[in-house]
């Protein structure tokens, strides 16, 4: 069984390990496609993920698979079923878990972060973390269930209502999913702020009404022409200070600003306190995907979210360092690793 194990210090090793088997309550998965997430990039550089990482470990938490074995006591699944994985495993007994905030679990584990995940030919997971897909769904699209689930949680927090104006800051894979979810939520007008021309064009194809380049001197005027006095919801999907600053500039009166991205641990931003006061702004964060994975799978099965223009590059397990480098580049949107 071939895996690409993360050893720490920006190092992977491709290694043959003994074949896994499903224990009681578990599923053995034949991994198919795994997305390279921004969290993987952070872990690669020695920064924290959603949970503490202790190498050696097989990373990869955005993945699809086919069931190879069904463990004792597992019902509702059969060998050959196509599934996607919700990586986040909550303890159920800490204070956040018991108070309806399990995404803030004090003892969270995550498949592909603290447990071996998708960057290998096989993985073993608790059956509770698997969600069945329609057999006709491409495995590449199925691998996008976890980021889609996180985005659904984010749009829930942003509270987008039919007829509102939405601005998405950042046109990477997450921003382009947010454009589509905003459209599905009934947004009357959607703007994307993104300096990369290719990503702006994809956003327009996927439902944005206007795509502006924030590096151009007239970007504020272009935004006002399209969105008037400002957006009702602004979703920031970049993770750097200029993007956060622009989110406050794009926000209209009474707006909600969702800081969705994963910033560097030591990132700070000086809040425009008078704007928050005068505009009566609401600022929120968003973390992982509590109880939204099933909704993501339903959307993928329905075909209502388009991943074809988002997935731009494909690599093998042996090419994992190159895959991470490509995910960091301006050339890509979403990079995936084909596990077999």
Secondary structure as the mmCIF struct_conf table of DSSP 4:
data_model
#
loop_
_struct_conf.conf_type_id
_struct_conf.id
_struct_conf.beg_label_comp_id
_struct_conf.beg_label_asym_id
_struct_conf.beg_label_seq_id
_struct_conf.end_label_comp_id
_struct_conf.end_label_asym_id
_struct_conf.end_label_seq_id
STRN STRN1 UNK A 2 UNK A 8
TURN_TY1_P TURN_TY1_P1 UNK A 9 UNK A 10
STRN STRN2 UNK A 11 UNK A 16
HELX_LH_PP_P HELX_LH_PP_P1 UNK A 18 UNK A 20
TURN_TY1_P TURN_TY1_P2 UNK A 24 UNK A 25
STRN STRN3 UNK A 26 UNK A 35
HELX_RH_AL_P HELX_RH_AL_P1 UNK A 38 UNK A 44
TURN_TY1_P TURN_TY1_P3 UNK A 45 UNK A 46
BEND BEND1 UNK A 50 UNK A 51
BEND BEND2 UNK A 55 UNK A 56
STRN STRN4 UNK A 57 UNK A 57
STRN STRN5 UNK A 62 UNK A 70
TURN_TY1_P TURN_TY1_P4 UNK A 72 UNK A 73
BEND BEND3 UNK A 76 UNK A 76
TURN_TY1_P TURN_TY1_P5 UNK A 79 UNK A 80
STRN STRN6 UNK A 82 UNK A 85
STRN STRN7 UNK A 88 UNK A 89
BEND BEND4 UNK A 92 UNK A 92
BEND BEND5 UNK A 94 UNK A 94
HELX_RH_AL_P HELX_RH_AL_P2 UNK A 95 UNK A 98
TURN_TY1_P TURN_TY1_P6 UNK A 99 UNK A 100
HELX_RH_3T_P HELX_RH_3T_P1 UNK A 102 UNK A 104
TURN_TY1_P TURN_TY1_P7 UNK A 106 UNK A 107
STRN STRN8 UNK A 109 UNK A 110
STRN STRN9 UNK A 111 UNK A 111
TURN_TY1_P TURN_TY1_P8 UNK A 112 UNK A 114
STRN STRN10 UNK A 115 UNK A 115
BEND BEND6 UNK A 118 UNK A 119
STRN STRN11 UNK A 120 UNK A 120
BEND BEND7 UNK A 121 UNK A 121
STRN STRN12 UNK A 122 UNK A 126
HELX_RH_3T_P HELX_RH_3T_P2 UNK A 127 UNK A 129
STRN STRN13 UNK A 130 UNK A 132
TURN_TY1_P TURN_TY1_P9 UNK A 135 UNK A 136
BEND BEND8 UNK A 137 UNK A 137
HELX_RH_AL_P HELX_RH_AL_P3 UNK A 139 UNK A 142
TURN_TY1_P TURN_TY1_P10 UNK A 143 UNK A 144
HELX_RH_AL_P HELX_RH_AL_P4 UNK A 145 UNK A 158
TURN_TY1_P TURN_TY1_P11 UNK A 159 UNK A 159
TURN_TY1_P TURN_TY1_P12 UNK A 162 UNK A 163
STRN STRN14 UNK A 165 UNK A 169
BEND BEND9 UNK A 172 UNK A 172
HELX_RH_AL_P HELX_RH_AL_P5 UNK A 173 UNK A 184
TURN_TY1_P TURN_TY1_P13 UNK A 185 UNK A 186
BEND BEND10 UNK A 188 UNK A 188
STRN STRN15 UNK A 189 UNK A 193
BEND BEND11 UNK A 195 UNK A 195
HELX_RH_AL_P HELX_RH_AL_P6 UNK A 197 UNK A 206
TURN_TY1_P TURN_TY1_P14 UNK A 207 UNK A 207
BEND BEND12 UNK A 209 UNK A 209
STRN STRN16 UNK A 210 UNK A 212
TURN_TY1_P TURN_TY1_P15 UNK A 214 UNK A 215
BEND BEND13 UNK A 216 UNK A 216
TURN_TY1_P TURN_TY1_P16 UNK A 217 UNK A 218
HELX_RH_AL_P HELX_RH_AL_P7 UNK A 219 UNK A 227
TURN_TY1_P TURN_TY1_P17 UNK A 228 UNK A 229
STRN STRN17 UNK A 231 UNK A 236
BEND BEND14 UNK A 238 UNK A 238
BEND BEND15 UNK A 240 UNK A 240
HELX_RH_AL_P HELX_RH_AL_P8 UNK A 241 UNK A 250
STRN STRN18 UNK A 251 UNK A 259
BEND BEND16 UNK A 261 UNK A 261
TURN_TY1_P TURN_TY1_P18 UNK A 265 UNK A 266
HELX_RH_AL_P HELX_RH_AL_P9 UNK A 273 UNK A 279
TURN_TY1_P TURN_TY1_P19 UNK A 280 UNK A 280
STRN STRN19 UNK A 282 UNK A 285
BEND BEND17 UNK A 288 UNK A 288
TURN_TY1_P TURN_TY1_P20 UNK A 290 UNK A 291
HELX_RH_AL_P HELX_RH_AL_P10 UNK A 293 UNK A 302
TURN_TY1_P TURN_TY1_P21 UNK A 303 UNK A 303
BEND BEND18 UNK A 305 UNK A 305
TURN_TY1_P TURN_TY1_P22 UNK A 308 UNK A 310
STRN STRN20 UNK A 311 UNK A 316
HELX_RH_3T_P HELX_RH_3T_P3 UNK A 317 UNK A 319
HELX_RH_AL_P HELX_RH_AL_P11 UNK A 320 UNK A 327
TURN_TY1_P TURN_TY1_P23 UNK A 328 UNK A 328
BEND BEND19 UNK A 329 UNK A 329
TURN_TY1_P TURN_TY1_P24 UNK A 330 UNK A 331
BEND BEND20 UNK A 333 UNK A 333
STRN STRN21 UNK A 334 UNK A 338
#
